[in-house]
């Protein structure tokens, strides 16, 4: 068996084989090739006799062929586009808010050349990279001041570090949330050097609970939007407006982690209760923050609005520079906010808004057209069903949007098998498994993706 090692191809030979097979970025896979060869040696050493060795492992040609097969099936190094047929508009695993093509093309023009990122063209002096974005945010929101950091978690931590270090912060027990990645409000307060004072109960908090917990050590009132869950039944909470009104009387700032916000007033009946940024700022909250890649429909960012004197303190904090928004995200956010300057066609420019505003009748039309265009074998069953979509992404968890889905089942394959086949197609199709069926909710499928989806499905149901 020792002669087997002489047949083992080198890393360079495998690289050449993969390159000749048309697999790109082979040089980026060198470590993976080395690991693959090491794993091959381990598998060989575990074989107790010649009969245990797979046939392909007995020749250099067979090993090279297996390497090509293995690396062809591997996950690409770069991000791959997918068709989101889950019906979840802001799907965290799928990148949350997609950027509109028009906004993206405008951004590319700025990024592919030098720009006036930190240059005042009128004076020739050094400019501030945040000037344009802050002006856009203040004009849209009517806030006194604005700034942006690289995500909302950073915005919240910066708020806590700036205003709460060394003091006590009052927070409702019902708002001590945890979001993705184990980001917990109590942990953030502790890391910021603040002492958390819980008020009220999980399901009921009154203004009197805040009033009874106020002390000379209180430095802020913190309100947190429970963006990834909601409580029904015997509940009570203090509204932002009530909290701000009382905080003015006691001269303690109210800080608001809103999580997800938009400047757009939804027309969809199920979404008309969702407040806009303008409405929240009108409460005169001292400082509030929300994400750029949720309901706003832009890139990842933490948007901060509020009183000018307080935001100046945040901008002057040493931590501010470490959480600065990068140039690419800044350009994308500028284009997104500029689109909100014209509310008459903002829905057409921002996919998140377009998906949320789609009616059940519109989606049903897409599903029926897709269903009618497919030729299927007898073992397949395709049905059109009404369903419910979700906003997702820690936005408005209580909202269910009427929608429609194409449902697939097969006599030979389980729903999991069908879903796996769709996920491994090109482009990948991601749906939902419900009651032994794969549901493809077309609320979240781009219009230009419908033909690609049809081709993937036709290939599948012809098997």
N, C-alpha and C positions, 0 to 999 in steps of 0.2 A: 504493500500500500504506500510505501514511502516514495515510490516513483510518481505518485499522483501530484506531488508538489511541483514537479518539473513541468506539468501541463497547465499550471495555474498562470493565467495571463497577468501581465503587469497593469498597474494603474493606467499607464500611458496607452496600452493596447485597448483597454476598455474605453478610455476617453476617445480614442480614434474610432472605435466601433460605434459609439453613441453619436459622434459627430457625423459619421457617414450615414447614419440612420436619420439624420435631420433633426436630432434633438439639440436644441439651442442651449446656450449658457452652460456648456459642458464643464468649462473651467471652474464654474461656481459649485460643481458637484464633486470636486476632488475628495473632500472629506467624506462625503456620502459613499463614494466608490471605495475608499479605504475601509470604511465601516462595513460595507457590503462584503468585501473580500475577507475581512476578519471574521464575519459571521459565517461565511462559507467554510473557512478553515475549522471553526468550532463545530459546525454540522458534520464535516468530514471526520473529525476526531471522535465524534460520538458514534460513528458507524463501527460496529464490532466485527463486521465481515464484509467481503466484497459484495455480497448479495444485498446488503443494506444501502449501498451507494446508488442513488438515482442514476439512470442512464446518461442524462445530460451532463452529469458531473464527471464523467469518465474521459472527456476530451476537451481540449482547448476550445474547439469550435462550439461544443455544447455549452460550455461555461459562458462564452461570449454571447451566444444566442440568448441564454437565460438572463444575462446582465442587461441586454437590450430590452427584453420583455419586462424585466423588473423596473427599469428606469422609465420605460414608456408609461407604466401604470402609476408612477409616483406622482404625488401632489406637486404641482408647479411651484417654483420658488416665489414667483410674483403673485400678486392678488389676481384672482380670476373673476370675471363678471358672472353673475348668476341671475336666473329668472326667479323673482320672489313671488311665488303663488301661495304664500301662507295666509294672505289677507291681513297680516300685521304690518302696518304702514312703517312704523319706526322699529324695525327689527334689529336689536342690538348685535346679534351674531352676523347679520348681513350688512353692517356698516351704518345703521340708522338712516339719516336723511340722504338720499341721492341728490347730486347736484344737477340742475338743469343744463342741457347741452349748450344753450345760448350763453348762459352765465359762465360756463366752463370755458367756452371758446374765447370770450372776452378776457377772462383771467389769463389764459395761455398767452395772449398777445402781450400782456404786461410782464409775465414771468419769463418769456423767452427773450426779452431785451433788458437793458439797463432801465431803471425807472427812478422817479423822484421820491423814493421811499422816505428818505430823511434829508431832502433838499427843498428849500423854498425857491421855486423858479423865479418868482417875481423879485425877490431881493438878492438872490444868490447866496444867501446865508443857510446855515444848517437848519433843517426843519425837524419837526417831531412826527414820528411815524404814526402816532395815534390821532393826529389832528383831524384827518378826513373822517375816520371812523367815528370819532367822538361827535363831530358835527352832525353826521348822518343820524346817529342814535338820539341825540338831543332833539333834532328836528322831528323825528318820527314819534318819539315818546313824550316830548314836552318836559323831560327831566332837566334839572339844573346842570347836571354834569354826567359824564359817562366814561367808562374805560372798558378794556377787554383784556382777558388773560387766556391761557391756553385751554382751560375747560372749567366747568362749573364747580367741580370739586376744589380746584385751585382758588376759584373766586371765593368760595365759602371759607376755606382755610385762611385766606388773606384777610377777609373780613374779621374773622375771629382773632387772628393774631394782631391786627391793627387796633381793634376796639375793646377786646375782652381779656387780654393777657393780664393776669393778676387779680381779676375781679370775678364777680358772680354773674351768671347768665341765666335768666328765667326761660324755661322751655316747657311746653305742655308735654305730659307723658305720652299723649297720643301722637306726638310728632318726633319722637326719638327713633327715627327711621334708620334702616340700613338699605343702601342701594347696591348696585353691582360692584363686585370686587371688594366686598367687606368694608365699604365706606360707611362708617357709622357716626352719627352725629355726636354721641358721647365721646367716642375716640378722638374726633376732630377737636372738640373742646378741650379735652385733656392735653392733646399735643400742642394746642395753642396756648396752654398755660392758664386756662380759665376754669372756674369751678361751676359745674352744672348744678342748677337748682331745679328739680322737677316740680311741676305744678299740676294740679288736677289729677284726673285718672286717665286710663287708656281710652275710654269711650266718652268721657264727659269732662270738659274743662270750662270753667266760667271765668269771667273777668275778676271776680272776687278771689279766685285762686292766685292770680298774679298779684293782686293787691295785698293779700295776706303774706306773700313771700318776699315782698319788696324790703330791702334793707339798705343801709348806708354803703354796703359793699357791692350792690347791684350796679353793673356798668352797661347792661344791654338787655333788651327783650328780643328773643329769637323766635321767629315763626318759620316753620318748615312745612312745605307742601308735601303731603304723603303721596308722592307721584307714582309709586308702583303698587299701591294697594288702597282700598277704601273700606270704611267701617259703616255698616248699615244697622238700623234698629234704634236702640235707646242711646242716642248720641247727642252731643252738644259741643260746640267749639266756639272760640272767640274769633270773630272775623278780623281780617287785617285792618279794616276801617276802625273797628272798635278799639283794637290794640293801639293803633297809631294815635287815636284821639286821646286815650288815657296816657300814653307815653309822653305826649306833649305837656300834660298837666304836671307830671312828675319829673320832666326834663331828663328822661332816659331814652336813648335812641332805640328805634325798632329796626332790626335787621331781618330781612326776609329772603330765605332760600326758596325761590319759586320753582326751581328745577326746569320747567319747560314753559316757554311763552312765545307769543306771536303778536305781530301788529295787525293781523288780519281778522276781521269779524266774519266768522263762518256763517254760511247760508244754510248748511245742512241742519235740519231740525234737531238732530241729536247732539249737535255741537254748538248751538246758539247760546248756551249758558256759559261757554268758555270765555273768560274775560280776556281782554287784550292788554298789551303792555301799557297802553295809554290809560286804561281804566285803573290798573294797579298803581301806576305812578300818581294818578289823581287823588289817591288816598293820602298823599304826602308822606309815604313811608320814607324813612331816612336813607336806607340803603337796601337795594334788592338785587338779586342775581338770578340768571337763568342760562340754560344751554343754547348754543348756536345750532346744534345738529339734532334738535328735537322738533317741536312744532314750528319753530322758525323756518326750518328747511334748509339750513346752511351748513357750513363746515363745523367741525368741533371747535368750540370756543366757550369761554365763560364771560357773559355780558353783565356788566355791573352798572347800575343806574342809581342816582340819588342826589343828595345835597352836595353842593360843590365843596364846602369846607371839609366834609367827611371824606369825599373821594380824593381830595388832595392829600389827605393823610395816608390813604391806601397807596397812592402813586409814589409817595415819598418813603414808604416802608422798604427796608432792604430786601424783603422777600419778593417785592413786585417785579424786579428785574429777572428773577429766576423763573417766573411763570409767564414771561412775555409771549405774546402770540407770534408765531413765525410768519415770514413774508408770504408764503403761499396761502396759508389760511386767512391772513389779513386781506389779501386780494379777493379771495372767494367771498369773504364776509362783506366786503365793500360792495361787490356786485349783487349779493343777495339783498342787502339793505337798500341799494339803489332801486332794485325791482319793486320793493315795497313803496317807493315813491309814487308809483302809479297803481293804485288799487284796482283799476279797471281791467288790467291784464296780468296782475301778479300771479294769479292761479295758473295761467298758461306757462309761466316762467319757472315756477317752483314746484317740482313733482310732488313733494309732500302735501301741499295744499290741494293739488289736482286730485290726488288719490283720495284724500279725505272728503272732497266735495263730490266725488262720483256717486251717482244715485244707483239704487238697486236696479232700476229699469235699464240704465246704461250698461251696467255690468252684465245683466242678464242677456242683453243683446250680444255682447262679446262672447259669452259662454255658448249661447245657441249657435252663433256663427261658427265657433270652433268645433262644437259637437257635430254640426252638419257637414263639416268639411273633411271628417275623418272616415276612412274605410277600415273596418275592424274585422278581425277573425271572430268566429262564433264563440270562442271561449272567453272573450272579453265582454265586459258589461260597462257601458258608459251611460251615466245619467246626469241630468241637470237638476241641481237642488238649490233651494234658498238656504242661506247660511248667515253668519254674522262675522264681521271683521272687527279688528281692534286697532286703536291708534298705536299702542305699544310704546316701547322706549322710555317708560317712566313718565308718560305724559298725562293722559286722562283715563285711568284704569277702569272707571265706572261706566265708560261709554262703549256700547256695542252698536256697530253700524250695519244696517240691513244690506246684505250682499248676495252673491250667487257664485256657485262653484260647479266645476265639472268633476264628477266623482268616478274613479276607476276601480274596478275589481276584476279578478281573473280566476278561472277555475283551478289553474295549476300553481299560480304564484300567490304568496301572501301579500298583504298590503305593504309589509316591510320590504319584501323583495322588489315590489313595483317601485316603491319610493327610492330604494337604493339604485335601481336602474336609471331613474330620472336624475338622481343626484350625480351619477357618473356620466351622464350624457354631456354633450358639448353644444351650447352652454349648459351648465348644470341647472336643473329645475328643482326647486325646493317647495314642497307642499306640506300638507298636514295629514296625519293618519287619524281617521275617526271611524270607529265601528267597522273595522276590516275593509275600509275603503281609503283610497288616497284622494283627498280633496284638494282641488286646485282653484283657489279663490282668485279671480282675475282683477279684483280691486287694485292689487299692488303690482300688476304686470304693465310695463311700459307699452304704449300703443305700438311702437316700432319693434317690440319683442314678440308680438302676437304671432307673426309668421314663423319665427324661430321656434316658438313653443309648439306650433302646429306640426312643424317638421319633426321635432323630437318625439311628439306623441304618435305621429303616423309611423315612425320607425319602430316605436315600442309596440303598438297595437297590431303591427303586421307580423310580429314574431310568432 
